Amino acid sequence: MEVFFTVGLTGLFVPLASIMVCYKSLAGERELGSIKLLLSLPTNRLNVFTGKVAGRAAVLVFGLGVGLLVGLGFGSVLLGTLNLGGTLVFVLVTLGFAAIYAGIMVGLSATTGSTSRATTLALGFFVVFELLWDVVPMAAVYVVNGFNLPSAMPEWVFLIGQVSPSSAYLSTVVALLPGFAEVAGAAPAQTGVGVEVAAVEPDPFYLSPEVGIVVLALWLVVPFLIGYYRFNVADL
């Protein structure tokens, strides 16, 4: 149970901490010109980019890991129970989520040589994908349906809802710890936003929480490739 008390907090803390730790990782060095000195050493841009991702991820993982161990330990004392296997899985997934978010933020930082633009990109990503993403599926349905909400939701709306990194993280936890999800009432819900609708029986693929694992894997790979490409072709 203590695991799902922590999910909501980590889902918000990790993006904010990643922004603070990572947004200047490459943009700041390009703006100051220190990246030229770094690249004058026997290294290349791939090594620099990979090192920035790994270094920032390590900082986040270490700090978050200590916080999780203390928080979950304290929670287990209060509740009087501790599922060691489930807690370990949760901690590993959460640390992986932090590392993935670090890669996203470093990738965004690599696309620009201005810290102000890097800040805008990082905050814009957070606002769109973490604060406003719950509205996106309903907005898409509203537009596709001719600016009207249908009486039955289409199947693809559930998949769109998984695109947010935090949503994918929660689905991954639910997929790997289904027992905890049932106890905490964290099973995926088929509900609309601000309107009573009858959900269409969706394809199991769209409702499966395992989709979150796939989405997190894409967030790991795609920002890395885009960020490295932009950094590699940039005129420093």
Buried (B, 14 or more C-beta within 10 A) or exposed (E): EBBBEBBEEBBBBBBEBBBEBBBBBBBBBBBEEEBEEBBEEEEEBEEBBBBBBBBBBEBBBEBBBEBBEEBBEEBBEEEEEEBEEBBEBBBEBBBBBBBBBBBBBBBBBBBBBEBEBBBBBBEEBBEEBBEEBEEBBBEBBBEEEEEEBBEEBBBBBBBBBBBBBBBBBBBBBBBBBEEBBEEBEBEBEBEBEEEEBEBBEBEEEBBBBBBBBBBBEEBBEEBBEBBBBBBEEBEE
